[in-house]
C-alpha cells in the first residue's frame, strides 16, 4: 500500500477502516521526509519523537471511538510561522532560530483536536517575505518537479512537501499569494480563506491586515476538509468572524450549471506567458461546457495593487517586527557596548536582506512627511480595489484568472531582481487587499513540463462557491505527480 501516494482523506479512511495504523502512517511520512529532504529541504524542524507519541495517543482515541473525523491519524506539516508549544518556531529567520513557544496557534490546536498528527514545521521565506522560499536562513527549498527551480513562496516548504509526497497535506499562510502561488508552482491545491475566517492567534505576524492561514493539499476535497476543521470562531483573535457556514465539504459537488464566471481582461495582457493564458482559458471553456456562464469584463484597479500592497504590507511589517530586539526572546548579538548598540547589532545580524529591505520601506512610508503621500494613498487604493471587486461580484459568482504570470522560475532569478519578484504577485495581492477567498489548483503544464495553476476568487465568505467550481473542474483531470516522485515509488 503506497501510503504517501494517498490523499489526506483517503489515508484517513484507511486508518478508520483499520487497514493501517496511525503509527504506521506517521512512520511512512517520517521515512519519506528522511528520504527526500536532501533534495527538497522542505522542512526546518521534523518532530520525530513528538509525532510518534502523538500517533500512539490518537490511535488509542480512535480505538476508543473518541475520534472518527476524516483527518484522524493523518500526518500534517505546518508552516514555520505558526507557533507550536515546545517546538522550535523560527519563521525561517536567524533572529528566531532559538525561539520555542509556550503556546500553540489556534489553527494547529483545531487540527490536533481533530486527530491530525503534526510531524514538523516547513521551510519558508524569512518572516514570509518573498515569493520563492530562497530567503530562508535555513537554505532554499527546491521544487519537486525540477530541483533547479523554486517552489514559490512564502509557503514553498509546505507546497513542496505535499508535491514531493513527504506529507499528505500542510498548512500555509497567505499575505499576498503565499499559499496560491506555491500551490501553482508545485502542482498542488491551496486555499486562501476570507480574512477573518481562520484565527490568526499564534501566527507570527507579517502584515496583520492581510495574513490568513489556509491549507495546501493534493486536491480540493482535502483542502475543503482541512478548512472545515480550522475555520472556527476564536475570541483570542479580534479579527476572527463568527460564522455558521463552515461545512465546506458540502460544496464538493460536480455541478456548475448557471454559475456566472467573470474573466478580467486586465489579467490577460502583456507579461502573462502564452501557455498560462491558454491553460486558464481552457479552464473557462471546460466550466462553460459543464453549464457555467462565462464572460469577459474589465475589473480595473489592477495596476495599483502591487504598489498599494507593498506599501501597506511593509508598513505593517516594520511595526510587527519591531518586537524582535534581542531583549525579550530570540537571537541576541554576543558582543555589544550598550543597549542601543545591542538593538542594532542583534537586528543587523538576525534579519536577512529582504526583511531589512521591507522594514526600511515600511518605516519610510510611515515616517513624518511621507505618511500622507504614501501610506494613506495606499489605504485609499486598497478601498478602491475592494469596491472594484464588490462591483464585479454584483454580476459574477466567481472571478477566474491566472495565479502568476510565469511558471516556477529557476533558482536565483528573482533574488537578483526584487522588483521582478514583487511584480510576480500581480494576480494574487488584490485578493488579500480586498480580504476575499481564493483557490489555486493545477490546470496543465508548460513546454518544460512545469505545472500551471488557475485561480478562482469568490466574494467574501463565499468559499463554498469557489470550492464547488474548483471541484467540478478537478473532476475533468487526473492529479499529476512529479516524475521524480513517481520514480521513487514510495
C-alpha positions in Angstrom: 0.0 0.0 0.0 1.5 3.3 -1.1 0.5 5.4 1.9 2.3 8.6 0.7 0.5 8.4 -2.7 -2.9 8.7 -1.0 -4.7 12.0 -0.4 -5.3 13.0 3.2 -8.9 11.9 3.1 -8.0 8.5 1.6 -5.4 8.0 4.2 -7.8 9.0 7.0 -10.3 6.4 5.7 -7.7 3.7 5.5 -6.8 4.4 9.2 -10.5 4.4 10.2 -11.1 1.1 8.4 -8.2 -0.5 10.2 -6.1 -1.0 7.0 -3.2 0.9 8.5 -2.4 2.2 12.0 -1.7 5.8 12.8 1.8 4.9 13.9 2.4 3.2 10.5 1.1 6.2 8.6 3.2 8.6 10.7 6.3 6.4 10.3 5.8 6.2 6.5 5.6 10.0 6.5 8.8 10.4 8.5 10.6 7.9 6.3 9.6 9.8 3.2 10.8 13.1 4.7 14.1 11.5 5.6 14.5 10.2 2.0 13.6 13.5 0.3 15.0 16.3 2.4 18.4 16.2 0.8 16.7 17.0 -2.5 14.0 19.4 -1.4 14.8 21.0 2.0 11.1 21.4 2.7 11.4 21.3 6.5 13.1 23.4 9.2 12.1 21.1 12.0 11.0 17.5 12.0 9.5 16.4 15.3 10.0 12.6 15.1 9.6 11.7 18.8 6.7 14.1 19.2 4.9 12.9 16.1 5.2 9.2 17.0 4.0 10.0 20.5 1.0 11.9 19.1 0.3 8.9 16.8 0.1 6.5 19.7 -2.3 8.8 21.6 -4.5 9.3 18.5 -4.7 5.6 17.8 -5.9 5.0 21.4 -8.7 7.6 20.9 -9.7 6.1 17.5 -9.9 2.7 19.1 -12.0 4.0 21.9 -14.4 5.7 19.5 -13.4 9.2 20.7 -12.0 10.3 17.3 -13.8 9.5 14.0 -13.2 12.5 11.8 -11.8 12.4 8.3 -8.3 13.5 9.3 -8.0 11.4 12.5 -4.5 9.9 12.4 -3.4 11.8 9.3 0.1 13.3 9.4 0.3 17.0 8.5 3.0 19.7 8.4 2.7 23.3 9.4 4.5 26.4 8.1 7.3 27.6 10.4 5.4 30.8 11.4 2.7 29.0 13.3 3.6 28.6 17.0 3.6 25.1 18.5 4.2 24.7 22.2 7.6 23.1 22.9 8.7 23.0 19.2 11.2 25.5 17.7 9.3 28.1 15.6 11.7 30.4 13.8 9.9 32.0 10.8 13.0 30.6 9.0 14.9 33.5 10.5 18.2 33.7 12.4 16.6 36.1 14.8 14.1 33.5 16.0 16.3 30.4 15.4 16.3 29.6 19.2 12.6 30.5 19.9 10.5 27.8 21.4 6.9 29.0 22.0 4.9 28.3 25.2 1.6 28.1 23.4 0.1 26.7 20.1 -1.6 28.5 17.2 -5.4 28.1 17.3 -5.5 26.6 13.8 -3.0 23.9 14.9 -4.9 23.3 18.1 -8.0 22.6 15.9 -6.1 20.1 13.8 -4.8 18.3 16.9 -8.3 18.2 18.3 -9.4 16.5 15.1 -6.7 13.9 15.5 -4.2 15.1 12.9 -0.5 14.3 13.7 1.8 17.3 13.4 5.1 16.0 12.0 7.1 19.2 11.7 7.5 22.8 10.5 8.1 23.6 6.9 10.6 26.0 5.4 9.5 29.4 4.2 10.8 32.8 3.1 12.1 34.6 6.1 9.1 36.1 8.0 7.0 35.2 5.0 8.7 37.9 2.9 9.4 36.5 -0.5 7.9 34.6 -3.4 10.5 31.8 -3.8 11.5 30.3 -0.4 15.0 31.3 -1.2 15.3 33.9 1.6 15.2 31.3 4.5 18.0 31.3 7.0 18.0 27.5 6.7 18.6 27.4 3.0 16.3 27.4 0.0 13.6 24.9 -0.7 13.6 23.2 -4.2 10.7 22.3 -6.4 10.0 18.6 -6.6 9.0 19.0 -10.3 12.5 20.3 -11.0 15.0 20.8 -8.2 16.7 23.6 -10.2 13.6 25.7 -9.8 11.9 27.5 -6.9 8.7 26.1 -5.3 7.3 29.6 -4.9 6.7 31.3 -1.6 6.5 32.2 1.0 4.8 28.8 1.8 7.1 27.0 -0.5 8.2 24.4 2.0 4.5 23.4 2.6 3.8 23.2 -1.1 7.0 21.2 -1.9 6.4 18.8 1.0 2.9 18.0 -0.4 4.1 17.8 -4.1 7.1 15.7 -3.1 4.8 13.4 -1.1 6.6 14.0 2.2 3.3 14.7 3.8 -0.3 14.3 2.5 -1.2 17.9 3.4 0.1 21.0 5.1 -0.9 24.5 6.4 0.5 27.6 4.9 -0.2 31.3 5.3 -1.1 33.8 2.6 -0.3 37.5 2.9 -0.2 38.4 -0.8 -0.4 35.0 -2.5 1.9 32.9 -0.4 -0.4 29.8 -0.5 -1.8 30.1 -4.0 1.4 30.9 -5.9 3.5 28.0 -4.4 0.5 25.7 -5.0 0.6 26.8 -8.6 4.3 26.3 -9.0 4.3 22.9 -7.3 1.1 21.5 -9.0 -1.0 21.2 -5.8 -4.1 22.8 -4.5 -4.3 25.7 -2.0 -7.0 27.8 -0.5 -6.6 31.3 0.9 -9.8 31.9 3.1 -11.7 35.1 3.6 -9.9 37.4 6.1 -11.3 36.6 9.5 -12.4 33.0 8.6 -9.5 31.3 10.3 -8.0 32.5 13.6 -4.6 34.2 13.3 -3.8 33.6 17.0 -0.4 32.0 17.2 0.5 33.1 13.6 3.7 35.2 13.8 2.6 38.4 12.0 3.9 39.8 8.8 1.0 42.1 7.6 -1.7 41.8 10.2 -4.5 43.1 8.0 -3.6 40.7 5.2 -2.3 37.4 6.8 -4.5 34.4 6.6 -3.9 30.7 7.4 -5.0 28.1 4.8 -4.5 24.5 3.6 -2.3 23.0 0.9 -3.1 19.5 -0.4 -3.3 17.3 -3.4 -6.9 18.0 -4.2 -9.9 20.2 -3.5 -11.5 17.6 -1.2 -8.5 17.6 1.2 -8.4 21.4 1.3 -12.1 21.7 2.0 -11.8 19.1 4.7 -8.9 20.9 6.4 -10.6 24.3 6.0 -13.7 22.9 7.7 -11.7 21.9 10.7 -9.7 25.1 11.2 -12.5 27.6 10.4 -13.9 28.3 13.8 -14.5 31.5 15.8 -11.7 32.4 18.2 -12.3 35.0 20.8 -8.5 35.3 21.2 -8.3 36.9 17.7 -10.1 40.3 17.4 -10.4 39.8 13.7 -12.0 36.4 13.9 -15.5 36.3 12.5 -18.2 34.1 14.0 -19.9 32.2 11.1 -22.0 29.1 11.0 -21.4 28.2 7.3 -18.2 26.2 7.7 -19.5 23.0 6.2 -17.2 23.3 3.2 -17.3 19.6 2.2 -21.0 20.1 1.4 -19.8 22.1 -1.6 -17.9 19.1 -3.2 -20.5 18.6 -5.9 -19.8 18.3 -9.7 -22.4 20.9 -10.7 -21.7 24.4 -12.0 -24.9 24.9 -14.1 -25.9 28.6 -14.1 -22.7 29.7 -12.3 -21.6 33.1 -13.5 -17.9 33.3 -14.1 -16.0 36.5 -15.0 -12.7 36.7 -16.8 -10.9 40.0 -16.2 -9.4 41.4 -19.4 -6.9 43.2 -17.2 -5.4 39.8 -16.3 -4.6 38.6 -19.8 -2.5 41.4 -21.1 1.3 41.9 -21.6 3.5 39.9 -19.2 1.4 36.8 -19.0 3.1 33.7 -20.6 1.0 32.5 -23.6 0.9 28.9 -22.3 -0.7 30.1 -19.0 -3.2 32.3 -20.8 -4.2 29.3 -23.0 -4.5 27.0 -19.9 -6.7 29.4 -18.0 -9.0 30.0 -21.0 -9.1 26.2 -21.2 -10.5 26.0 -17.7 -13.1 28.6 -18.6 -14.2 26.5 -21.6 -14.4 23.4 -19.5 -16.6 25.0 -17.0 -18.7 26.5 -19.8 -19.2 23.1 -21.2 -20.4 22.0 -17.8 -23.1 24.7 -17.8 -21.4 27.7 -16.4 -21.9 31.2 -17.9 -18.5 32.7 -18.8 -18.0 36.4 -19.8 -15.0 38.7 -20.1 -15.1 42.0 -18.3 -12.9 44.9 -17.1 -12.1 44.7 -13.4 -10.0 47.8 -13.1 -7.5 49.0 -10.4 -5.1 46.1 -11.2 -2.2 48.4 -11.9 -2.5 49.9 -8.3 -2.5 46.5 -6.5 1.3 45.9 -6.3 2.3 49.4 -5.1 -0.6 49.5 -2.6 0.2 46.0 -1.3 3.9 46.5 -0.8 3.4 49.9 1.0 0.8 48.5 3.3 2.5 45.2 4.0 5.9 46.7 4.5 4.4 49.4 6.9 2.7 46.6 9.0 5.9 44.5 8.9 8.0 47.4 10.2 5.6 47.7 13.1 5.2 44.0 13.8 9.0 43.2 13.6 9.8 46.0 16.0 9.4 43.4 18.8 12.4 41.4 17.7 15.1 43.4 19.5 17.3 40.9 21.2 15.9 41.6 24.6 12.7 39.6 25.2 13.3 36.5 23.1 15.2 35.3 20.0 18.8 36.0 18.9 21.0 38.5 20.7 24.4 39.5 19.4 27.2 38.1 21.6 29.2 41.4 21.7 27.8 44.9 22.2 28.7 48.1 24.0 25.3 49.4 25.2 21.6 48.9 24.8 21.2 50.8 21.5 24.3 49.0 20.1 22.8 45.7 21.1 19.5 46.5 19.3 21.3 47.5 16.2 23.7 44.5 16.1 21.1 42.0 17.0 18.8 43.1 14.2 21.6 43.6 11.7 22.9 40.1 12.3 19.5 38.5 12.9 17.4 39.7 9.9 18.2 38.8 6.3 18.4 41.3 3.3 14.8 41.0 2.1 13.4 41.5 5.6 15.6 44.6 6.1 14.5 46.0 2.8 10.8 45.7 3.7 11.4 47.1 7.3 13.2 50.1 5.8 10.5 50.7 3.2 7.8 50.4 5.8 9.5 52.7 8.2 9.9 55.2 5.4 6.3 55.3 4.3 5.2 55.7 7.9 7.6 58.5 8.7 6.6 62.1 9.2 6.2 63.9 5.9 5.7 60.7 3.9 2.7 59.1 5.8 0.1 61.0 3.8 2.0 60.8 0.5 2.4 57.0 0.5 0.6 55.1 3.3 -2.7 57.0 3.3 -2.8 56.8 -0.5 -2.2 53.1 -0.4 -5.1 52.7 2.0 -7.3 54.6 -0.4 -6.2 52.4 -3.2 -7.0 49.4 -1.1 -10.5 50.6 -0.6 -11.0 51.3 -4.3 -9.7 47.8 -5.2 -12.3 46.3 -2.8 -15.0 48.5 -4.5 -13.9 47.1 -7.9 -14.4 43.5 -6.6 -17.7 44.4 -5.0 -19.0 45.7 -8.3 -17.7 42.6 -10.1 -19.5 40.3 -7.7 -22.8 42.0 -8.2 -22.7 40.3 -11.6 -20.4 37.3 -11.2 -20.2 34.4 -8.7 -16.5 33.7 -9.4 -13.6 35.6 -10.9 -11.3 33.3 -12.9 -7.7 34.1 -13.8 -4.1 33.1 -13.6 -2.2 32.7 -10.3 1.1 34.0 -11.6 2.4 35.4 -14.9 5.0 32.6 -15.2 5.5 29.0 -14.1 8.3 28.2 -11.5 11.4 30.3 -12.1 14.9 29.0 -11.9 16.8 29.3 -8.7 18.4 32.7 -8.2 16.5 34.5 -10.9 14.2 36.5 -8.6 16.7 37.3 -5.9 18.9 39.3 -8.3 15.9 41.5 -9.2 13.5 42.1 -6.3 11.2 44.3 -8.3 10.6 41.4 -10.8 9.7 39.2 -7.8 7.2 41.8 -6.5 5.6 42.1 -9.9 5.0 38.3 -10.0 2.3 38.8 -7.3 0.1 40.9 -9.6 -2.8 38.4 -9.7 -2.7 37.4 -6.1 -2.2 40.5 -3.9 -5.6 42.2 -4.9 -7.4 39.3 -3.3 -5.6 39.9 0.1 -6.2 43.7 -0.2 -9.9 43.0 -0.6 -10.0 40.2 2.1 -11.5 37.7 -0.3 -11.2 33.9 -0.6 -9.2 32.4 -3.4 -8.2 28.9 -4.5 -5.4 27.7 -6.8 -5.4 24.3 -8.4 -3.5 22.7 -11.3 -4.8 23.1 -14.8 -1.9 22.0 -17.1 1.8 22.1 -17.7 4.1 24.3 -19.8 6.5 23.2 -22.5 9.1 22.3 -19.8 6.6 20.1 -18.0 6.2 22.6 -15.1 2.7 22.9 -13.5 0.3 25.8 -14.4 -2.2 26.9 -11.8 -5.6 28.6 -12.2 -7.1 30.9 -9.6 -10.7 31.2 -8.7 -11.8 34.1 -6.5 -15.1 34.4 -4.7 -16.9 37.2 -2.8 -16.3 37.5 1.0 -17.2 34.3 2.9 -18.2 32.5 -0.3 -15.6 29.8 -0.1 -18.2 27.2 -0.9 -18.7 28.7 -4.4 -15.1 28.5 -5.4 -14.8 25.1 -3.8 -17.7 23.9 -5.9 -16.3 25.3 -9.2 -12.8 24.0 -8.4 -14.1 20.6 -7.6 -16.2 20.4 -10.8 -13.1 21.3 -12.9 -10.9 18.9 -11.0 -13.2 16.0 -12.0 -12.1 16.5 -15.6 -8.4 15.8 -15.0 -6.2 13.5 -13.0 -3.7 14.5 -10.3 -0.2 14.5 -11.7 2.8 13.6 -9.6 6.3 15.0 -10.3 8.4 12.5 -12.3 11.0 12.3 -9.5 8.2 11.3 -7.1 6.8 8.6 -9.4 10.3 7.2 -9.9 10.9 6.9 -6.1 8.0 4.5 -5.9 7.3 5.3 -2.3 
